[in-house]
Amino acid sequence: MTDQLKNIETLYRTAFREYGAIALWSSRPVPNPTREDALAIARSLRVEGDLAARRLAEQIEKACRAVR
């Protein structure tokens, strides 16, 4: 696994740890998140989360763009 993919996975897990009950209530974490899984979570963070959640969404999106 590349460092970029590890970064995406770390951000993904952070999102669930910090915003699972608040912004990601309709989602369940997957054991091995893909880039697409992370982007879906970023969208939920933007829609359902507060300003800090939106900033985390931006970090996830930036990390995902770097992997293309």
PyMOL commands that set and color helices and strands:
alter all, ss='L'
color gray80, all
select helices_A, chain A and resi 3-19+35-48+51-67
alter helices_A, ss='H'
color red, helices_A
deselect
rebuild
show_as cartoon
